[in-house]
Amino acid sequence: MTHRAGLDQQSVLQAAADLADGSSLEEVTLATLAAKLGIRAPTLYHYVNGLDGMRRDLALLGARQMTRALGQAIMGFSGGEAVEALAIAYRDFAHQHPGLYTAFQRAADPEDTALREAQTEVVEIVLRVVAPARSERDSAIHTVRLIRSLMHGFVSLEIGGGFGLPQDIDETFQRLVQFMIHIAKEGKIQ
């Protein structure tokens, strides 16, 4: 197996992540990645398992980076402050890494243990924020899903240019955070 000097699986994946974040995940193909790296597309098969394998690797990288970002953001906070820190970190990550953010949105294949565990770590961080002492995990999962849906909807619309009215988007975000704090406090919408 021939490898290009200076390339390894990590550098290839980082180049793919940079492409995804710079344009979009859908625009990252083996051809565009090979062109960025100055190699021929067949050479990529030494580093990634085709386009599907590369996208799976991007999902894993995205989940791990999101876990780090959220974990660092909530450290030392609890209650409403933790919810706010979590929301800000989530929004920031989606803006800074839109390609990686998109890559890990789909639930992992049940047989993909590494990706499933990485995505579960993100959920566990949110659970610590919204249900630190809650004994009913099923109810807490519903709360996590509500918060994820709110955050994903907001950042997807924001990144995609879906907020065209003149009102301040940051004020809307603050109102969203207050609503999420209420959901987290109550554990459900009344």
C-alpha positions in Angstrom: 0.0 0.0 0.0 1.5 3.3 -1.1 0.9 6.4 1.0 1.7 10.0 0.2 4.4 11.5 2.4 2.9 13.8 5.0 -0.6 12.4 4.8 -2.2 10.2 7.4 -5.8 9.4 8.3 -6.0 12.3 10.7 -4.7 14.9 8.3 -7.1 13.6 5.6 -10.0 13.8 8.0 -9.1 17.3 9.1 -8.9 18.4 5.5 -12.4 16.9 4.9 -13.7 18.7 8.1 -12.2 22.0 6.9 -13.9 21.5 3.5 -17.2 20.7 5.2 -17.0 23.6 7.5 -16.0 26.0 4.7 -18.7 25.1 2.3 -21.1 22.3 3.3 -21.0 18.6 4.0 -22.8 17.8 0.8 -20.1 19.5 -1.2 -17.4 17.2 0.3 -16.7 14.5 -2.2 -13.7 12.3 -2.7 -12.8 14.4 -5.8 -13.0 17.7 -3.9 -11.0 16.3 -1.0 -8.4 14.9 -3.3 -8.1 18.2 -5.1 -7.6 20.0 -1.8 -4.9 17.6 -0.8 -3.2 17.6 -4.2 -3.6 13.9 -4.7 -5.7 11.6 -7.0 -9.0 10.5 -5.6 -8.1 6.8 -5.6 -5.3 7.6 -3.2 -7.9 8.5 -0.6 -9.0 4.9 -0.2 -5.7 4.4 1.7 -7.1 6.7 4.4 -10.9 6.6 4.3 -13.4 3.9 3.5 -15.0 5.7 0.6 -17.4 8.6 0.8 -19.7 6.9 3.3 -16.7 6.0 5.5 -15.4 9.6 5.3 -18.8 11.0 6.3 -19.1 8.6 9.1 -15.6 9.6 10.3 -16.7 13.3 10.1 -19.8 12.4 12.2 -17.5 10.8 14.8 -15.2 13.8 14.8 -18.1 16.2 15.1 -19.7 14.4 18.0 -16.4 14.3 19.9 -15.8 17.9 19.3 -19.3 18.9 20.3 -18.9 16.8 23.5 -15.8 18.7 24.4 -17.3 22.1 23.6 -20.5 21.4 25.7 -18.6 19.8 28.5 -16.2 22.7 28.9 -19.1 25.2 28.6 -21.2 23.8 31.4 -18.3 23.2 33.8 -19.0 24.9 37.1 -22.6 25.8 36.2 -25.9 24.4 37.3 -29.6 25.1 36.7 -30.5 27.9 34.4 -26.9 29.1 34.1 -25.9 25.6 32.8 -28.7 25.6 30.3 -27.7 29.0 29.0 -24.0 28.0 28.8 -25.0 24.8 27.0 -27.2 26.7 24.5 -24.4 29.3 23.8 -21.8 26.5 23.2 -24.2 24.6 21.0 -24.9 27.6 18.9 -21.2 28.6 18.7 -20.2 25.1 17.6 -22.8 25.0 14.9 -21.6 28.3 13.6 -17.9 27.5 13.8 -18.2 24.0 12.4 -21.4 23.8 10.3 -20.1 20.8 8.3 -19.2 18.8 11.3 -22.4 19.8 13.0 -24.4 18.6 10.0 -22.4 15.3 9.9 -23.4 14.0 13.3 -27.1 14.9 13.3 -28.2 11.5 12.0 -28.4 8.8 14.6 -25.6 6.3 14.4 -26.2 2.8 13.0 -26.7 0.5 16.0 -23.7 -1.6 15.0 -21.4 1.5 14.9 -20.4 1.3 18.5 -17.8 4.2 18.4 -20.2 6.7 16.7 -23.1 5.6 18.9 -21.1 6.1 22.1 -19.8 9.5 20.9 -23.4 10.7 20.2 -24.5 9.3 23.5 -21.8 11.4 25.3 -23.5 14.5 23.9 -26.8 13.4 25.2 -25.3 12.6 28.6 -23.9 16.1 28.9 -27.4 17.6 28.2 -28.9 15.1 30.7 -26.5 16.3 33.4 -27.8 19.8 32.8 -31.5 19.2 32.5 -31.9 16.3 34.9 -29.0 16.2 37.4 -31.2 14.4 40.0 -34.2 13.3 38.0 -34.9 9.6 38.5 -37.1 9.1 35.5 -34.6 8.8 32.7 -37.3 8.4 30.0 -38.9 11.7 30.9 -35.5 13.4 30.9 -34.8 12.0 27.4 -37.9 13.7 26.2 -36.7 16.9 27.7 -33.3 16.5 25.9 -35.1 15.9 22.6 -37.2 19.0 23.1 -34.1 21.1 23.8 -32.2 19.5 20.9 -35.1 20.2 18.5 -35.3 23.8 19.6 -31.6 24.4 19.3 -31.2 22.5 16.0 -34.2 24.4 14.5 -32.8 27.7 15.6 -29.2 27.2 14.5 -30.3 25.6 11.2 -32.5 28.5 10.4 -29.9 31.0 11.5 -27.1 29.5 9.5 -29.3 29.0 6.5 -30.4 32.6 6.5 -34.0 31.8 7.5 -34.4 34.8 9.8 -35.1 37.6 7.4 -37.1 39.9 9.7 -35.3 42.9 11.2 -35.8 42.0 14.8 -32.5 41.2 16.6 -31.6 37.5 16.3 -29.6 37.5 19.5 -32.7 38.7 21.4 -34.7 35.8 19.9 -31.9 33.5 21.0 -32.1 34.8 24.6 -35.9 34.2 24.6 -35.2 30.7 23.3 -32.8 30.1 26.2 -35.3 31.3 28.7 -37.9 28.9 27.3 -35.3 26.1 27.5 -34.6 26.9 31.1 -38.3 26.7 31.8 -38.5 23.3 30.0 -35.5 22.0 31.9 -36.9 23.3 35.2 -40.3 21.8 34.7 -39.2 18.7 32.8 -41.9 19.1 30.3 -44.2 21.7 28.7 -47.3 22.3 30.8 
